[in-house]
Amino acid sequence: MPELLAETDNNHFFKGKFKPNFHDNGLEYIIYEFSYKKPILGNCESLEDLKNIPIDDFTFECAGKFQVTVDTSLTKLNNYRAEVGSTQNQIESAMRNLMTNYTNIKNAESIIRDVDYAIEIANFNKLNIITQAGSYALAQANNIEKNIIKLLYSP
C-alpha cells in the first residue's frame, strides 16, 4: 500500500478506500475515489495570504500552515500584552507610591506648620507675660513714686 500511495502525484489525495483485486500473479489493491486537489495560489505564510486565498483553493495543508501563522501571531500578541501589562503594573505601582509619598509629605508639612505655630504662640505668650510683668512693675514703680511724694508733702 505505501507504494501505491507513493505513486499518487501531489495534485491528488486519497480518500481512504481500497478495492482488492485478485489475479493469477498475486493480490492487487485498486485505489479509487480520488479527488483533485487544486494547487495553492500564493503561499500560506501570512494573514494577508489567508485573507486573499479563494475558498476553493483552501486545503488542509494550507490550513495547517495558517494555523502555525495564527499561533505565532497570537504568541507575539500575548508577549506584547505581557510587556504592556507589566509596564502598566509598574507605572500603576509607581503612581501609588508617588501618591503615598505626596500624602505623607503633606501630612509632615502640616505637622511641621502646626509645631511652628505652637512654638510661635508659646513665644508670643512668653513675651506677652514679660510685657505684662514689665507694665505691672512700671505701674508699681509709678505708684511708689506717687506714694513717696504723697508722704513727703502730707502734713
C-alpha positions, 0 to 999 in steps of 0.5 A: 500500500505505501507504494501505491500511495507513493505513486499518487502525484501531489495534485491528488489525495486519497480518500481512504478506500481500497478495492482488492483485486485478485489475479493469477500473479498475486493480490492487487489493491485498486485505489479509487475515489480520488479527488483533485486537489487544486494547487495553492495560489500564493503561499500560506505564510501570512494573514494577508495570504489567508485573507486573499486565498479563494475558498476553493483553493483552501486545503488542509495543508494550507490550513495547517500552515495558517494555523502555525501563522495564527499561533505565532501571531497570537504568541507575539500578541500575548508577549506584547500584552505581557510587556504592556501589562507589566509596564502598566503594573509598574507605572500603576505601582509607581503612581501609588507610591508617588501618591503615598509619598505626596500624602505623607509629605503633606501630612509632615508639612502640616505637622511641621506648620502646626509645631511652628505655630505652637512654638510661635504662640508659646513665644508670643505668650512668653513675651506677652507675660514679660510685657505684662510683668514689665507694665505691672512693675512700671505701674508699681514703680509709678505708684511708689513714686506717687506714694513717696511724694504723697508722704513727703508733702502730707502734713 
